[in-house]
Amino acid sequence: MSEWREIKVPDIGDFKNVDVIELMVGVGDRIAAESPLMTLETDKAAMEIPAEEAGVIREVKVAVGD
């Protein structure tokens, strides 16, 4: 069995309100390194968060609107 890794949202600066506006993956999806996982939005910009490495999504701990 392969090792589990938790992907955390990177530090995007001094923002207090950052919303998840889009999830691009779901449980069971196979992803490649650098594949977009989600889109976050601040009051100034929207940004895609990429996967750090390839693998299979086993759990999603955020939802749109979080």
N, C-alpha and C positions, 0 to 999 in steps of 0.2 A: 504494500500500500504506500502511496506517495505521501510526502510530508505536507501538512496543512500550513498555510501561511495566511495571516490576516493582512489585508490591504487597508491602510489608514489614509485618510485624506491628508495630503501634504499641507504644510503651513503656507497659507496664502496671504499672510500679512496681518495687519491689525484691523480685522473686520469683525464686528459683533454679530451681524445678521447675515448669514450665508444660507441660502435656501437650495435644496435639491430640487431642480426643476425638471430633470429627465433622468431616468434610469435606462441604460442601454443593454443591460444584461439581466439574466434571471437564473435561478437555480438550475443547474445542469448544463448551462451554456459552456462550450469550449471556447476559450479566448486565446488570442496571440499576444505576445508582448507588444505594448504600446497601443493595444485596442482601446477605444474609449469605453469607460465603464459608466460614467454619469456626467451630467452637466450641473455645475453649481452656478448660482447667480448672487452677486452682491448688488449694492445700489449703484455701482459703477461699471460692472462688467459681468459677462457670463464666460465660464471656462469649462472645458472638458477635462476630466481627470482620467489619465490613461492607466492601463495595467502595467505594473512593474515587470511582470514576466508572464509567460504562457501558462495555461492551466485550465481547470474546470471550476466553475463557480459552485460552491457547496452550500453557501448561505449568504443572504443579503440582509444586512442589519439596518439599512436606511430605507426610507420610502420617499416618494415625491411629496414635497411639502415640508420635510424635516429640515 
